[in-house]
Amino acid sequence: MVAGESSGDLLASRLLSGLRPHLPQADIHGIGGARMAEYGFRSDWPMEKLSVRGLFEVLAHYREIKGIQNALRDQLLAERPAAFIGVDAPDFNFGLEAQLRQSGIPTMHFISPSIWAWRGGRIKKIARAVSHMLVVFPFEEEIYRKAGIPVTYVGYPLAEVIPMVPDVAAARSELGLAPNGPVVAILPGSRLSELKYNTVAFIEAARILHRRDASIRFVVPMAGERQQNYFRSLVASAGLSEVPLQIVLGKSHAAIAAADAVLVASGTATLEVALFKKPMVIAYRMMRASWEIMRHMGYQPWIGLPNILAREFVVPELLQDAATPQALADALAKQLDDAGYRQRLQQRFTEMHHSLLRDSAKESAEAVLRMIGSSERAHETR
């Protein structure tokens, strides 16, 4: 298995929670994080090596990432595992999966890339690389069936983990926050490259909000110590140390549950915020050259998962030059002040939560076991 970042680590751990009881002695290894390790997963390389986002940012690390991919490929071709499961990280995993599948190793990919939002022509590459696709949104099944790719809809794993009605009081208590008073959670991203481009604008927005209302508390969860140290250095070098931030290691779900509004980098975290039924402002900044290329690649108006699923802008998206500190602060202030909007959004997100509920651990594990079983039968026939 290969997961490339903290969200993939969490999703893969759900699959492993369903799979491990059926395969208690199996050696499950590759690249992953701490949550996967809870189920006996062994990581051959640090997951952080793959946590790079953006076209030109990836190029800067290309040689190292390609070296890891080649070394893992050679290891697996020699080992001949029963199956390979790529968890998200499509640019790394699809290339690896194609080579493994060509050699007869069954390949599964968990979490479809957003081909319905970007780079739709990628479906042909997926067809060559993937023996079976696991998808987390209902509408994705038809896309893969039409392309002739075996597919299973397993539901969105975090829809089972996140409560339908979050316990705000418990979350605030866990974080040492007062039970009353406005709280804003700030999630600038889990990758170092995301922190590099999002941090200053996000925290400058917090400074503007704090000057408007000194009672607002800001909670900033960090994916790991490396991210936390880098984030602190960015805040300090930008002269923003006076902004009253409560930086916590992990605890992103507690931070979101405790919040009245969330400023979040575009990505899977946006859907987590929606599952917690919270108002949010989705924002994203990246290297200028990457942005100039990527902004021409989308063919639908949304990039945030809650908006894509709703098929409309239920929450604002502020990208690149639009993601100014003032614009971010204004959008958050509007969400904090508009009680009617928050109530309507809560109802919309509750409906979305119900639509994504499925026993994903069971469904995904059964799909893996079926693939391994059919592979073994085919091998015995040969």
C-alpha positions as CSV (number, residue, x, y, z in Angstrom):
1,M,0.0,0.0,0.0
2,V,1.1,3.6,-0.6
3,A,-0.5,6.7,1.0
4,G,1.2,10.0,0.4
5,E,-0.2,12.3,3.1
6,S,-2.1,12.4,6.3
7,S,-5.6,12.3,4.7
8,G,-4.6,9.2,2.8
9,D,-3.1,7.7,5.9
10,L,-6.5,8.1,7.7
11,L,-8.5,6.7,4.7
12,A,-6.1,3.7,4.4
13,S,-6.4,3.0,8.1
14,R,-10.2,2.6,7.6
15,L,-9.6,0.0,4.9
16,L,-7.0,-1.8,7.1
17,S,-9.4,-1.9,10.0
18,G,-11.8,-4.0,7.9
19,L,-9.0,-6.0,6.1
20,R,-6.7,-6.9,9.0
21,P,-9.2,-9.3,10.8
22,H,-9.4,-11.4,7.6
23,L,-5.6,-11.3,7.0
24,P,-4.1,-11.3,10.5
25,Q,-0.7,-12.7,9.4
26,A,-0.3,-10.7,6.2
27,D,2.7,-8.6,5.7
28,I,1.2,-5.2,4.7
29,H,3.9,-2.6,3.8
30,G,4.9,0.2,1.4
31,I,4.5,3.9,2.3
32,G,2.1,5.2,5.0
33,G,1.7,6.9,8.3
34,A,1.0,6.4,11.9
35,R,-2.7,5.5,11.6
36,M,-1.9,2.7,9.1
37,A,0.8,1.5,11.5
38,E,-1.9,0.9,14.2
39,Y,-3.0,-2.1,12.0
40,G,0.5,-3.6,11.6
41,F,1.4,-1.6,8.5
42,R,5.2,-1.3,7.9
43,S,6.4,1.9,6.1
44,D,9.5,1.3,4.0
45,W,9.9,5.1,3.4
46,P,8.7,8.1,5.4
47,M,5.3,9.2,4.1
48,E,6.4,12.9,4.2
49,K,8.7,12.2,1.2
50,L,5.6,12.2,-1.0
51,S,3.7,15.1,0.6
52,V,4.5,17.6,-2.1
53,R,1.8,19.5,-4.1
54,G,1.9,21.8,-7.2
55,L,3.4,21.2,-10.6
56,F,6.7,23.0,-10.1
57,E,7.0,22.0,-6.4
58,V,6.9,18.4,-7.4
59,L,9.6,19.1,-10.1
60,A,11.9,20.3,-7.4
61,H,11.7,17.0,-5.6
62,Y,11.3,14.9,-8.7
63,R,14.6,13.0,-8.6
64,E,14.0,11.8,-5.0
65,I,10.4,10.9,-5.5
66,K,11.2,9.0,-8.8
67,G,14.0,7.2,-7.0
68,I,11.6,6.0,-4.3
69,Q,9.0,5.0,-6.9
70,N,11.6,2.9,-8.9
71,A,13.0,1.3,-5.7
72,L,9.6,0.3,-4.5
73,R,8.6,-1.0,-8.0
74,D,11.7,-3.2,-8.1
75,Q,11.1,-4.5,-4.6
76,L,7.5,-5.4,-5.4
77,L,8.3,-7.0,-8.8
78,A,10.7,-9.2,-6.9
79,E,8.3,-9.8,-4.0
80,R,5.2,-10.5,-6.1
81,P,2.6,-9.3,-3.5
82,A,-1.0,-10.6,-3.6
83,A,-2.1,-7.0,-4.4
84,F,-1.0,-3.4,-4.5
85,I,-3.3,-0.7,-3.2
86,G,-2.6,2.9,-4.0
87,V,-4.3,5.3,-1.7
88,D,-4.8,8.7,-3.3
89,A,-1.4,10.2,-4.3
90,P,-2.4,9.6,-8.0
91,D,0.8,11.1,-9.7
92,F,2.9,8.6,-7.7
93,N,0.6,5.7,-7.6
94,F,-0.8,5.4,-11.1
95,G,2.7,5.2,-12.7
96,L,3.6,2.5,-10.2
97,E,0.3,0.7,-10.6
98,A,0.7,0.6,-14.4
99,Q,4.0,-1.2,-14.2
100,L,2.9,-3.6,-11.5
101,R,-0.3,-4.5,-13.3
102,Q,1.6,-5.1,-16.6
103,S,3.7,-7.7,-14.7
104,G,0.5,-9.5,-13.5
105,I,0.2,-8.0,-10.0
106,P,-3.4,-6.9,-9.2
107,T,-3.7,-3.2,-8.5
108,M,-6.4,-1.3,-6.6
109,H,-6.7,2.4,-6.2
110,F,-8.6,3.9,-3.3
111,I,-10.0,7.4,-3.8
112,S,-10.6,8.5,-7.4
113,P,-8.7,11.5,-8.5
114,S,-11.1,14.3,-9.3
115,I,-11.3,13.5,-13.0
116,W,-14.7,15.1,-12.9
117,A,-13.1,18.4,-12.0
118,W,-9.6,18.3,-13.6
119,R,-7.8,16.4,-16.3
120,G,-10.7,14.3,-17.6
121,G,-8.4,12.6,-20.1
122,R,-6.7,10.8,-17.3
123,I,-9.4,8.0,-17.4
124,K,-7.4,6.2,-20.1
125,K,-4.3,6.2,-18.0
126,I,-6.3,4.9,-15.1
127,A,-7.7,2.1,-17.2
128,R,-4.2,0.8,-18.0
129,A,-3.1,1.1,-14.3
130,V,-5.9,-0.1,-12.2
131,S,-7.5,-3.5,-11.9
132,H,-10.2,-2.2,-9.5
133,M,-11.2,1.3,-8.4
134,L,-12.7,2.1,-5.0
135,V,-14.7,5.3,-5.1
136,V,-16.1,7.4,-2.2
137,F,-18.8,9.4,-4.0
138,P,-21.9,7.8,-5.5
139,F,-21.7,9.7,-8.8
140,E,-18.2,8.3,-9.5
141,E,-19.4,4.7,-10.1
142,E,-21.0,5.5,-13.4
143,I,-17.9,7.3,-14.7
144,Y,-15.7,4.2,-14.2
145,R,-18.4,1.8,-15.4
146,K,-18.7,3.7,-18.7
147,A,-14.9,3.5,-19.1
148,G,-15.0,-0.3,-18.5
149,I,-13.0,-0.1,-15.2
150,P,-14.2,-2.4,-12.4
151,V,-15.4,-0.2,-9.5
152,T,-16.9,-0.4,-6.0
153,Y,-18.6,2.5,-4.2
154,V,-17.6,2.2,-0.6
155,G,-18.9,5.4,0.9
156,Y,-16.8,8.2,2.4
157,P,-15.0,6.7,5.4
158,L,-15.0,9.8,7.5
159,A,-18.8,10.0,7.2
160,E,-18.8,7.1,9.7
161,V,-16.1,8.5,12.0
162,I,-17.5,12.0,12.3
163,P,-20.7,12.2,14.4
164,M,-23.9,13.5,12.8
165,V,-24.2,16.0,15.6
166,P,-20.7,17.1,16.7
167,D,-20.2,17.7,20.4
168,V,-19.0,21.3,20.5
169,A,-18.7,21.5,24.3
170,A,-16.6,18.4,24.5
171,A,-14.3,19.6,21.7
172,R,-13.8,23.0,23.3
173,S,-13.1,21.3,26.7
174,E,-10.5,19.1,25.0
175,L,-8.8,22.1,23.6
176,G,-9.1,24.2,26.8
177,L,-11.4,26.7,25.1
178,A,-14.1,28.6,26.9
179,P,-17.6,27.1,26.3
180,N,-18.8,30.4,24.9
181,G,-17.4,33.0,22.6
182,P,-16.5,32.8,18.9
183,V,-13.9,30.3,17.7
184,V,-12.3,30.2,14.2
185,A,-10.3,27.1,13.1
186,I,-7.5,27.7,10.6
187,L,-6.4,24.8,8.4
188,P,-3.7,26.0,6.0
189,G,-2.8,22.5,4.8
190,S,-0.8,19.4,5.8
191,R,1.9,19.6,3.2
192,L,4.9,21.9,3.7
193,S,4.2,23.4,0.2
194,E,0.7,24.3,1.3
195,L,1.9,25.9,4.4
196,K,4.5,27.9,2.4
197,Y,1.9,29.6,0.2
198,N,-1.2,29.7,2.5
199,T,0.1,30.5,6.0
200,V,0.8,34.3,5.8
201,A,-2.5,35.2,4.1
202,F,-4.5,32.9,6.5
203,I,-2.9,34.4,9.6
204,E,-3.1,38.0,8.3
205,A,-6.8,37.4,7.9
206,A,-6.9,36.2,11.5
207,R,-5.1,39.4,12.6
208,I,-7.8,41.5,10.8
209,L,-10.6,39.5,12.4
210,H,-8.9,39.8,15.9
211,R,-8.7,43.6,15.5
212,R,-12.4,43.7,14.7
213,D,-13.3,41.4,17.6
214,A,-10.7,40.6,20.3
215,S,-12.9,37.9,21.7
216,I,-12.4,35.5,18.7
217,R,-10.1,32.6,19.5
218,F,-8.1,31.0,16.7
219,V,-7.2,27.3,16.7
220,V,-4.6,26.0,14.3
221,P,-4.1,22.2,14.1
222,M,-0.9,20.9,12.6
223,A,-0.4,17.5,11.0
224,G,3.0,16.9,12.6
225,E,5.9,18.4,14.5
226,R,7.7,19.2,11.2
227,Q,4.7,21.1,9.9
228,Q,4.2,22.8,13.3
229,N,7.8,24.1,13.4
230,Y,7.6,25.3,9.8
231,F,4.3,27.1,10.4
232,R,5.7,28.8,13.5
233,S,8.7,30.0,11.5
234,L,6.5,31.4,8.7
235,V,4.3,33.3,11.2
236,A,7.4,34.7,13.0
237,S,9.2,35.8,9.8
238,A,6.0,37.5,8.6
239,G,5.8,39.6,11.8
240,L,2.5,37.9,12.9
241,S,3.6,36.6,16.2
242,E,1.2,38.9,18.1
243,V,-1.8,37.1,16.6
244,P,-3.3,35.0,19.4
245,L,-3.1,31.5,17.9
246,Q,-3.6,28.2,19.7
247,I,-1.4,25.8,17.7
248,V,-2.2,22.2,18.4
249,L,-0.5,19.0,17.2
250,G,-3.1,16.8,15.5
251,K,-6.6,17.3,16.9
252,S,-7.9,18.7,13.6
253,H,-11.3,17.1,14.3
254,A,-11.5,18.7,17.7
255,A,-10.5,22.1,16.2
256,I,-13.2,21.9,13.5
257,A,-15.9,20.6,16.0
258,A,-15.1,23.5,18.4
259,A,-15.2,26.2,15.7
260,D,-18.0,28.5,14.6
261,A,-16.3,29.0,11.2
262,V,-13.3,27.5,9.5
263,L,-10.7,28.8,7.1
264,V,-9.5,25.8,5.2
265,A,-7.1,25.0,2.3
266,S,-8.8,23.3,-0.6
267,G,-8.6,19.5,-0.4
268,T,-10.1,16.6,1.5
269,A,-10.2,18.7,4.7
270,T,-13.1,20.7,3.2
271,L,-15.3,17.7,3.2
272,E,-14.4,17.0,6.8
273,V,-15.5,20.5,7.7
274,A,-18.8,19.9,5.9
275,L,-19.3,16.6,7.8
276,F,-18.9,18.6,11.0
277,K,-21.7,20.9,9.6
278,K,-19.5,24.0,9.9
279,P,-19.5,27.2,7.8
280,M,-16.2,27.5,5.9
281,V,-14.2,29.7,3.6
282,I,-12.2,27.6,1.1
283,A,-8.9,29.2,0.0
284,Y,-5.8,28.2,-1.8
285,R,-2.6,29.7,-3.0
286,M,0.3,28.1,-4.8
287,M,3.4,29.0,-6.9
288,R,2.4,31.4,-9.6
289,A,3.7,29.2,-12.5
290,S,1.7,26.2,-11.2
291,W,-1.5,28.4,-10.8
292,E,-1.2,29.7,-14.4
293,I,-1.2,26.2,-15.7
294,M,-3.8,24.6,-13.4
295,R,-6.4,27.4,-13.6
296,H,-6.9,26.5,-17.3
297,M,-7.3,22.8,-16.6
298,G,-10.6,22.8,-14.7
299,Y,-13.9,22.4,-16.5
300,Q,-16.4,23.0,-13.8
301,P,-16.7,26.1,-11.6
302,W,-16.0,24.5,-8.2
303,I,-12.8,23.1,-6.6
304,G,-14.1,22.6,-3.0
305,L,-15.6,19.1,-2.4
306,P,-18.7,20.5,-0.6
307,N,-19.5,22.7,-3.5
308,I,-18.8,20.0,-6.1
309,L,-21.2,17.6,-4.2
310,A,-23.8,20.3,-3.9
311,R,-23.3,21.4,-7.5
312,E,-23.3,25.0,-6.4
313,F,-21.3,27.5,-4.3
314,V,-22.7,26.7,-0.8
315,V,-19.5,28.1,0.7
316,P,-17.1,30.7,-0.8
317,E,-13.9,29.8,-2.6
318,L,-11.1,32.3,-2.8
319,L,-8.2,31.2,-4.9
320,Q,-4.7,32.6,-5.5
321,D,-5.0,36.4,-6.1
322,A,-8.5,36.4,-4.7
323,A,-7.3,34.9,-1.4
324,T,-6.2,38.2,0.1
325,P,-6.2,38.6,3.9
326,Q,-8.9,41.2,3.7
327,A,-11.2,39.1,1.5
328,L,-10.6,36.0,3.7
329,A,-11.4,38.0,6.8
330,D,-14.5,39.6,5.3
331,A,-15.9,36.2,4.2
332,L,-15.3,34.7,7.6
333,A,-16.8,37.6,9.4
334,K,-20.0,37.3,7.3
335,Q,-20.3,33.6,8.3
336,L,-19.8,34.4,11.9
337,D,-22.5,37.1,11.8
338,D,-25.2,35.4,9.7
339,A,-27.1,33.0,11.9
340,G,-29.7,32.2,9.2
341,Y,-26.9,31.2,6.7
342,R,-25.3,28.9,9.3
343,Q,-28.6,27.2,10.0
344,R,-29.3,26.6,6.3
345,L,-25.8,25.3,5.7
346,Q,-26.1,22.9,8.7
347,Q,-29.2,21.4,7.1
348,R,-27.5,21.1,3.7
349,F,-24.4,19.4,5.2
350,T,-26.5,17.0,7.3
351,E,-28.2,15.8,4.0
352,M,-24.7,15.5,2.4
353,H,-23.5,13.5,5.4
354,H,-26.4,11.0,5.1
355,S,-25.7,10.5,1.4
356,L,-22.1,9.5,2.1
357,L,-22.7,7.0,4.8
358,R,-21.7,3.4,4.1
359,D,-19.7,0.7,6.0
360,S,-16.6,1.7,4.1
361,A,-14.2,-0.5,6.1
362,K,-16.3,-3.6,5.3
363,E,-17.1,-2.6,1.7
364,S,-13.4,-1.8,0.8
365,A,-12.0,-4.8,2.6
366,E,-14.4,-7.2,0.8
367,A,-13.4,-5.6,-2.5
368,V,-9.7,-6.3,-1.7
369,L,-10.5,-9.9,-0.7
370,R,-12.5,-10.5,-3.8
371,M,-9.6,-9.2,-6.0
372,I,-7.0,-11.3,-4.2
373,G,-9.3,-14.3,-4.4
374,S,-10.0,-13.9,-8.1
375,S,-6.2,-13.4,-8.7
376,E,-5.4,-16.6,-6.8
377,R,-8.0,-18.5,-8.8
378,A,-6.6,-17.2,-12.0
379,H,-3.1,-18.1,-11.0
380,E,-4.2,-21.7,-10.1
381,T,-5.9,-22.0,-13.5
382,R,-2.7,-21.0,-15.2
